[in-house]
Amino acid sequence: MQLKSPHKAIGVIKGIYSDFQAFLAPVSCLCCGADAELENGLLCAICIEALKTKNTGVTVACPFCGNLIDGDDCLSCRPPANLRLAYWGFYEDALKDCITQFKFHNSRRLGAFLIELAFHSLGPTLLTGKYDVIVPVPLHRKRKNERYYNQSELLARHLADLCLVEHSPAYLSRSKPTHQQAKLHESQRWSNVRDAFNVPDGRAKEICGKRILLVDDIVTTGATIYEASKPLLAAGAVCVDIFSLAYAK
């Protein structure tokens, strides 16, 4: 029996693989659901333009009240710490729909695309020469096993690549499981995450003297990023600033 040419066999395999990729690719926009030509295989041109137009970025805000900061301190509230927040847009409309797809429906490529859009809007102002390392807000291992990935770690890794800054998820860990913040009343969110984070043994000396950008997908009350920043500052970080894709009003 004569065997087929290996080149022909490879061509057949490549064809099958291409068909399989096309089968897996979304046929409608992940944001609005419309059947349309998807420029990047994820979103339609209308939704991409809406994201770019509406979400122009805020570079210095108070994570606890959302108001702009003039100088180092928030003049609008009495924050538990003088943390500074940069965010791309409000958690509403197209950005909310996209984050929901990214966070709960395994759309990792969409998360990477969102951070690229946010970087081009905020990056030069926010990051140039300001930070030594980018650190994601960690998930507890139980939650990460359920979701298969940490959305904040994915955002932090892509942001670090874009900024040519070190990315270190090893600097911070979640030492106890917590309930999902979105399912709790505002008054419960602070107690839910209290003392939930720590710096792993042996990492404090690496953190000492570093300027850190802490990354999360959404900031609402500021409770999570406040608790996550405490052990980093206690380990000797010079500063801990916050970046999120969205701020929930």
SVG drawing of the C-alpha trace seen along z (x, -y; Angstrom):
<svg xmlns="http://www.w3.org/2000/svg" viewBox="-27 -70 43 72">
<polyline fill="none" stroke="black" stroke-width="0.4" points="0.0,0.0 1.4,-3.4 1.5,-6.0 0.2,-9.5 2.7,-12.3 3.6,-13.7 3.2,-17.2 -0.4,-16.4 -1.1,-14.9 0.2,-18.0 -1.9,-20.2 -5.0,-18.1 -4.2,-18.4 -3.7,-22.2 -7.1,-22.5 -8.9,-20.5 -7.2,-22.7 -8.3,-25.9 -11.9,-24.6 -11.8,-23.8 -10.5,-27.3 -13.3,-28.8 -15.8,-26.6 -14.6,-27.8 -14.4,-31.5 -17.3,-33.7 -19.8,-34.4 -21.2,-37.4 -19.8,-40.3 -19.0,-39.4 -20.2,-42.8 -23.5,-43.5 -24.2,-40.1 -24.8,-41.4 -23.9,-39.2 -21.2,-41.3 -17.8,-41.2 -15.4,-41.0 -12.3,-43.0 -10.3,-41.2 -12.3,-38.1 -13.9,-39.4 -15.9,-42.7 -17.6,-44.5 -16.3,-47.9 -19.2,-49.7 -18.4,-48.4 -14.7,-48.9 -15.4,-52.6 -17.8,-52.9 -15.1,-51.6 -12.5,-54.0 -14.8,-57.0 -16.4,-56.7 -13.5,-55.3 -10.8,-58.0 -9.2,-57.2 -8.8,-58.8 -5.3,-58.9 -5.5,-60.2 -8.7,-59.4 -9.5,-58.3 -10.5,-54.6 -12.8,-55.1 -15.1,-57.9 -14.0,-58.1 -13.3,-61.8 -10.3,-63.3 -7.3,-63.9 -5.6,-67.2 -2.1,-66.5 -1.6,-63.5 -4.7,-63.5 -8.4,-63.1 -10.3,-66.2 -13.7,-64.7 -13.7,-61.9 -11.7,-60.5 -10.0,-57.5 -8.5,-54.7 -5.3,-55.2 -3.9,-57.6 -4.1,-55.3 -4.3,-56.7 -6.4,-55.0 -6.1,-55.1 -9.0,-53.5 -10.0,-53.3 -13.8,-53.9 -16.9,-53.4 -18.3,-49.9 -21.3,-50.4 -22.5,-50.0 -20.0,-48.3 -17.2,-48.1 -19.3,-46.3 -20.5,-43.8 -17.0,-43.2 -15.6,-42.7 -18.5,-40.3 -17.5,-38.2 -13.9,-38.3 -14.3,-37.5 -17.1,-34.9 -17.1,-33.4 -13.4,-32.6 -12.9,-35.3 -9.2,-35.7 -8.3,-37.2 -10.9,-39.9 -9.2,-40.8 -5.9,-41.2 -7.6,-43.4 -9.2,-45.6 -5.9,-46.1 -4.3,-47.1 -7.0,-49.7 -6.7,-51.0 -2.9,-51.2 -3.0,-53.3 -5.4,-55.6 -3.6,-55.8 -0.2,-54.2 2.2,-57.1 0.7,-59.3 0.3,-56.6 3.3,-54.3 6.4,-55.9 9.2,-55.5 6.9,-55.4 6.9,-51.8 9.3,-49.0 6.8,-46.1 3.2,-45.3 1.4,-43.0 -2.1,-41.5 -4.7,-41.2 -4.6,-37.5 -7.5,-35.0 -7.7,-32.3 -6.6,-29.0 -10.2,-27.6 -11.7,-30.4 -8.9,-30.2 -9.5,-26.4 -13.2,-27.1 -12.5,-29.9 -9.3,-28.3 -7.5,-31.6 -7.2,-34.9 -8.5,-37.7 -6.4,-40.4 -3.3,-38.4 -3.9,-38.2 -4.5,-42.0 -1.3,-42.6 0.8,-40.3 -0.3,-42.0 0.1,-45.5 3.6,-44.7 4.5,-43.4 3.2,-46.6 5.0,-48.8 8.3,-46.8 7.9,-46.5 8.4,-43.5 5.3,-41.4 5.3,-39.5 2.2,-37.6 4.5,-36.0 4.6,-39.2 1.1,-38.8 -1.2,-35.9 -4.7,-35.5 -4.5,-33.7 -8.2,-33.0 -11.2,-32.4 -13.7,-35.2 -17.2,-35.6 -17.6,-37.4 -17.6,-41.1 -20.3,-41.8 -22.8,-39.6 -22.4,-41.5 -23.8,-44.7 -21.3,-47.6 -21.2,-47.4 -20.2,-43.7 -17.4,-44.1 -14.9,-45.5 -15.3,-42.7 -15.3,-40.1 -11.7,-40.9 -10.2,-42.1 -6.8,-40.5 -7.3,-38.3 -3.9,-39.1 -0.3,-38.5 3.2,-38.7 4.6,-35.1 7.6,-34.2 10.9,-35.4 9.3,-38.0 9.4,-41.0 13.1,-41.8 12.3,-41.8 9.4,-44.3 11.3,-46.7 12.0,-49.9 9.9,-49.0 7.3,-51.3 4.3,-49.0 1.3,-49.2 -1.5,-46.9 -3.9,-45.7 -7.5,-44.7 -10.3,-44.4 -12.9,-46.5 -12.8,-48.8 -16.0,-49.5 -15.7,-50.4 -11.9,-50.2 -12.0,-47.5 -10.2,-44.8 -7.3,-47.0 -7.0,-48.6 -6.5,-45.2 -4.2,-44.0 -2.0,-47.1 -1.5,-46.8 0.9,-43.9 2.9,-45.4 3.3,-48.7 4.2,-46.8 6.9,-44.9 8.5,-48.2 7.1,-49.2 7.8,-52.9 4.3,-53.4 1.4,-51.3 -0.8,-52.8 -3.9,-51.1 -4.9,-50.4 -8.2,-49.0 -10.1,-48.6 -13.3,-50.0 -14.6,-51.9 -18.1,-51.1 -19.9,-54.3"/>
</svg>
